[in-house]
């Protein structure tokens, strides 16, 4: 008999029927609430909160197969207490997200969007030696706040641009250091020395609000801040203030604390590139993410261990 499972409807086009054998799928659109019933698995998008109430309403649930590498939308403690497995999609989105991080770094360093706006507005009067002067990357310092899979992939792209790499992490990454010349420092030094600071820590109680008025003030004047991790690592109002005052040079964000809502002062702040959470948005990557999520469900429902559990 096919297993009853809930799967985010937005993944339908990314999955082939052959991947869905033995599953009796109820497609759940992002704007629908999580229903009550006898489903044994759920494959949610990162925008769906899955916690105590959902677990109570889904008493037969065995696995939450999140379609994302981050899993701050799942109450892990409540899941573990009920013996429900939680899985994510690590690895497959690393390179796509690192590419997007670099798109933001280059866009801000070379004032790409301001240039596009100038041309589109019809106000461009021709080449000028001091027009839209940007930041020369060679010889500058890239700081990685967190150097896991994505942070390291961002760092590995830096040496050809002549950037020196500093990083923070709770555990040293010797292979990454050998490969790139990166140096592990404490958060104070990272903030003080980075010309470009790129955030790659997950959203956890420790990292929430790590970038706030006080830490922003410790960054170099004119520095560029990039966040392709999770929005709540930054206090958005404090970031808006720093940009308004001209302390921070620019900010490139893909993620926000309360998506899709973006703090109105941040939307209005100068020198930003604000993207709609598209870090992993390539077709190949999104297909792989959907595939891993479903493989985790198939594995657990056939009595095997999950492929990518978030806790063991
Ligand atoms: P990961 O491999 O788990 O890397 C996170 C790193 O952060 C770990 O290596 C960890 O190293 C470090 N870390 C954790 N807490 C820290 C702290 N308090 N201070 C300093 N470092 C800390 O995860 P990943 O695959 O690189 O993904 C990172 C995050 O990116 C995900 O959690 C997800 O939220 C986000 N993401 C966003 C998009 C997007 O579409 N924009 C796409 C993919 C992922 P230590 O354990 O050594 O500290």
Boltz pocket constraint, residues with backbone or C-beta under 6 A from the ligand:
constraints:
  - pocket:
      binder: B
      contacts: [[A, 69], [A, 70], [A, 71], [A, 90], [A, 91], [A, 93], [A, 94], [A, 97], [A, 145], [A, 146], [A, 147], [A, 148], [A, 149], [A, 150], [A, 151], [A, 168], [A, 169], [A, 170], [A, 171], [A, 172], [A, 200], [A, 201], [A, 202], [A, 203], [A, 206], [A, 207], [A, 228], [A, 229], [A, 230], [A, 254], [A, 255], [A, 277], [A, 278], [A, 279], [A, 280], [A, 281]]
      max_distance: 6.0
